[in-house]
């Protein structure tokens, strides 16, 4: 697909969230202005990502530039205007998607609270690539069914939420590698008597720095992550083996049966033995705390 395209979909069915319009556009005329007060789609949300050139967004008494790699995120119900400015050096090229539905508005509120009305993403990021996938699906495969497009919209919104969480971390590639190294070591050695000093030594960094990285990346501590993995292993063993409870606690790295019981109760509000017997309310072979 090597040409600009745009598609709109109209339906009286408001029972599902779906795509209202989507496309790829190149504008170079100052008459291009999208003013919220002039739009009929008042319950919708709009994402518009700059591929080249520059656009502008006026919202909340401020003006935001939208250079390459930046996207505006607005709710049509908010007072705003985005536009191409006369005298710009090059056309404003962008891709956009307009989505209607309560769930889209809910997710928009979450992202706006974290990142504001202008976000930054790489052109090869999953978020932008999946937006291109939606455009290709319509342009090349001629998909127009609103239910199938709804699936694509939900998938794209989940990618948006994940990318916002990842952007919030923003700790750099080397730090991400360090965190993954630490997590992998914990998953492989949760039964061992691990300490914060030992984890930091394995990662080759100061333990205080490790804690800061872990908190920013995972919103938890290394030792809390370790405890989660130990409880996950214990839950599985309680349901898939006939080992004594005390032995399960030992195999999962808990220093004593009483400590195992105390921690287990914090997670499950019952003892390990009660969980083993309570298969009607908790019929799971495994529970995960990721």
C-alpha positions in Angstrom: 0.0 0.0 0.0 1.8 3.1 -1.2 -1.0 5.7 -1.3 -2.9 7.7 1.3 -6.2 6.3 2.2 -9.1 7.0 4.6 -12.1 4.9 5.6 -15.2 5.7 7.7 -17.9 3.3 9.0 -21.4 4.1 10.0 -23.8 1.9 12.0 -26.6 2.4 14.5 -25.3 -0.4 16.6 -23.8 1.2 19.7 -23.6 -2.1 21.7 -19.9 -2.6 20.9 -16.8 -0.5 20.6 -15.5 -0.2 17.1 -13.7 1.8 14.5 -15.4 5.0 13.3 -12.7 6.0 10.9 -9.1 5.3 10.1 -6.5 6.3 7.6 -3.3 7.7 6.3 -3.2 11.3 5.2 -0.9 14.1 3.9 -2.0 17.7 4.4 -0.3 20.9 3.3 -3.2 23.4 3.3 -3.7 25.7 6.3 -7.5 25.2 6.0 -6.9 21.8 7.6 -8.4 22.3 11.0 -10.2 19.8 13.2 -12.3 21.7 15.7 -14.1 19.8 18.4 -17.1 22.0 18.4 -17.7 21.4 14.7 -17.7 17.6 15.0 -20.8 15.4 15.2 -18.9 12.4 16.7 -19.0 13.7 20.3 -18.6 10.4 22.1 -15.5 9.3 20.2 -11.7 9.3 20.8 -9.0 10.2 18.3 -5.4 9.1 18.0 -3.3 10.9 15.3 0.4 10.0 14.8 2.9 12.2 12.8 4.9 10.3 10.2 6.6 13.4 8.9 6.2 17.2 9.0 4.5 18.8 11.9 1.0 19.5 13.2 -0.3 21.4 16.2 -2.8 20.8 19.0 -4.5 23.5 21.0 -6.1 22.1 24.2 -6.5 23.3 27.7 -5.2 26.7 27.0 -1.9 25.3 25.6 -0.4 24.6 22.2 1.5 21.4 21.6 3.7 20.7 18.5 3.3 17.3 16.9 6.6 16.5 15.1 7.6 13.1 13.7 7.1 10.3 16.3 4.5 12.2 18.3 0.7 11.5 18.5 -2.2 13.5 19.8 -4.8 11.8 21.9 -8.1 13.6 22.4 -11.7 12.9 23.3 -14.0 14.7 20.9 -16.0 15.8 23.9 -13.0 17.9 25.0 -12.6 21.4 23.6 -9.6 21.3 21.3 -8.3 22.0 17.8 -5.6 20.3 15.8 -4.3 21.7 12.6 -1.6 22.3 10.0 0.1 25.7 10.4 0.6 28.0 7.4 4.2 28.5 6.4 5.3 25.0 7.6 8.4 23.7 5.8 6.8 20.4 4.7 3.4 18.7 4.6 2.0 17.0 7.7 1.8 13.3 7.1 0.0 11.2 9.7 -2.0 8.1 10.4 -5.1 8.2 12.6 -7.8 6.2 14.1 -11.2 7.3 15.5 -12.9 4.9 17.9 -16.3 5.0 19.5 -17.5 3.3 22.6 -17.4 3.5 26.4 -14.4 1.3 26.8 -12.3 3.4 24.4 -13.1 6.5 26.5 -12.2 4.6 29.7 -8.8 3.6 28.3 -8.3 7.2 27.0 -8.8 8.5 30.5 -6.1 6.1 31.9 -3.6 7.1 29.2 -4.3 10.9 29.5 -3.8 10.7 33.2 -0.4 9.1 32.8 1.0 10.8 29.6 -1.2 13.7 28.7 -2.6 14.6 25.3 0.6 14.2 23.4 2.6 10.9 23.5 5.7 9.7 21.8 6.2 6.4 20.1 8.7 5.0 17.7 7.5 4.4 14.1 8.4 0.7 14.4 6.7 0.3 17.7 4.0 -2.4 18.0 1.4 0.4 18.6 2.1 2.0 15.2 2.6 -1.2 13.4 -0.7 -2.5 14.6 -2.4 0.7 13.4 -0.9 0.1 10.0 -2.2 -3.5 10.2 -5.8 -2.2 10.6 -5.4 0.1 7.6 -4.0 -2.8 5.5 -6.8 -5.1 6.6 -9.4 -2.6 5.3 -7.5 -1.4 2.3 -6.1 -4.7 1.0 -8.4 -7.4 2.4 -11.5 -5.2 2.2 -12.6 -6.1 5.7 -15.5 -3.9 6.8 -17.4 -6.1 9.2 -17.9 -4.1 12.4 -17.4 -7.1 14.7 -14.1 -8.0 13.2 -13.0 -4.4 13.3 -14.0 -4.2 16.9 -11.6 -7.1 17.7 -8.9 -5.1 15.9 -9.7 -2.0 17.9 -9.6 -3.8 21.2 -6.3 -5.4 20.3 -4.9 -2.0 19.4 -6.2 -0.4 22.6 -4.5 -3.2 24.7 -1.3 -2.5 22.9 -1.7 1.2 23.7 -2.1 0.5 27.4 0.9 -1.8 27.4 3.0 0.7 25.5 2.0 3.4 28.1 3.1 1.2 30.9 6.4 0.5 29.1 6.9 4.2 28.4 6.4 4.9 32.1 9.3 2.6 32.9 11.7 4.3 30.5 14.8 2.8 32.1 16.9 2.1 29.1 17.9 -1.1 27.3 20.8 -2.0 29.6 18.6 -1.6 32.7 15.9 -3.7 31.1 18.4 -6.4 30.4 19.5 -6.2 34.1 16.0 -6.6 35.4 15.3 -9.5 33.1 18.5 -11.2 34.3 17.4 -10.7 37.9 13.9 -12.0 37.2 15.2 -15.1 35.4 17.6 -15.9 38.2 14.7 -15.6 40.7 12.5 -17.9 38.7 15.2 -20.5 38.3 16.4 -20.4 42.0 13.4 -19.4 44.0 13.9 -22.5 46.2 17.3 -21.3 47.3 18.0 -18.9 50.2 18.2 -15.8 48.0 19.1 -12.5 49.5 19.1 -9.0 48.1 22.9 -8.9 48.3 23.1 -12.2 46.3 20.7 -10.9 43.6 22.6 -7.6 43.3 25.9 -9.5 43.0 24.5 -11.8 40.3 23.4 -8.7 38.3 26.7 -6.9 38.9 25.1 -3.8 40.5 24.6 -2.1 43.9 21.6 -3.6 45.8 20.1 -0.1 46.3 20.3 0.6 42.6 18.7 -2.8 41.8 15.8 -2.0 44.1 15.3 1.4 42.4 15.4 -0.2 38.9 13.0 -3.0 40.0 10.5 -0.6 41.6 10.4 1.5 38.5 10.2 -1.3 36.0 8.0 -3.8 37.9 6.3 -1.6 40.5 7.5 -4.0 43.2 10.8 -5.1 44.9 13.1 -8.0 44.1 12.2 -9.8 47.3 8.5 -9.3 46.8 8.9 -10.7 43.3 10.7 -13.7 44.8 7.9 -14.2 47.3 5.3 -14.2 44.5 7.2 -16.9 42.6 7.5 -19.0 45.7 3.8 -18.8 46.4 3.0 -19.7 42.8 5.2 -22.8 43.1 3.6 -23.8 46.4 0.1 -23.4 45.0 0.9 -25.7 42.1 2.6 -28.3 44.3 -0.4 -28.3 46.7 -2.7 -29.3 43.9 -0.5 -31.5 41.7 1.5 -33.4 44.3 0.8 -35.3 47.5 3.9 -34.0 49.3 3.4 -32.9 52.9 2.7 -29.2 53.4 5.9 -28.7 55.4 8.0 -30.3 52.6 6.3 -28.1 50.0 7.2 -25.0 51.9 10.8 -26.2 52.2 11.0 -26.9 48.4 9.6 -23.5 47.7 12.3 -21.7 49.7 10.4 -20.9 52.9 12.7 -21.1 55.9 10.1 -22.7 58.3 6.6 -24.3 58.2 5.2 -21.5 60.3 6.6 -18.7 58.0 5.3 -20.6 55.0 1.8 -20.7 56.6 1.9 -17.0 57.5 2.9 -15.9 54.0 0.5 -18.3 52.4 -2.4 -16.9 54.5 -1.5 -13.3 53.4 -2.0 -14.3 49.8 -4.9 -16.7 50.0 -6.6 -15.9 53.3 -6.4 -19.6 54.3 -3.8 -22.1 55.3 -2.0 -24.3 52.7 -4.0 -27.3 53.9 -7.3 -25.5 53.5 -6.3 -24.5 50.0 -5.4 -28.1 49.1 -8.8 -29.3 50.2 -10.8 -26.3 48.9 -11.1 -27.4 45.2 -14.6 -26.2 44.6 -13.9 -22.5 45.2 -10.4 -22.7 43.8 -10.3 -25.4 41.1 -7.0 -24.2 39.7 -3.8 -26.1 39.2 -1.8 -22.9 39.1 -2.3 -19.2 40.1 0.0 -16.4 38.9 0.8 -13.1 40.5 2.4 -11.3 37.5 
